[in-house]
Amino acid sequence: YQRALKEASLARSDVAVAQTNTNLGNLYKELGNLREAVQCFEKALEITRKLHMDLQSSFILNNLGSVYYLQNDTDLALTYHEQSLALKEKQKDPDPADIASSALNVGVVLDQMGDYAKASTYFDRVLELSAKANVPRLHSLALYNYGEALRKQRRFAEATAKLKALVDEEDAAGDSSLGAAARVNLAEIA
């Protein structure tokens, strides 16, 4: 990636430099080098903002939010995820899946911060958008997180309904990645 970054710089392609920094940031994030990931994402964000590449900026903001979430800096994570969501919503033809992904991230951070009621409003939105966009994985993630937020609020009947819906969806799809966790939580509620 460093070589690609050098080549992009030599070619004087700001877009290539931004993309390479984004790729490098993702690599650093995966390796757990979060400080380096932030630096790369910030460089990429500076370029995409300068070039008015709002959709690309929204994806980079999402990456920054994820890194800060991993560092347990929920305030910064929330700020970046909210900025990402706002940019995606203002697109001429916004992709419901992109909006759902950012809304899910906002909801997860709010849940982590203990604002379960506000998180639930985002999970509701993700359920609607993911169904519209036909993205089962986002729908499953929303059901799971929504069920957990409701459980933490001691709204057990509603939590049970969301978690059972998740189990049913995953059973029908032959996927049990979240279904197993949902079954454990259902057992705890019962």
Disulfide bonds with the S-S distance in Angstrom:
none
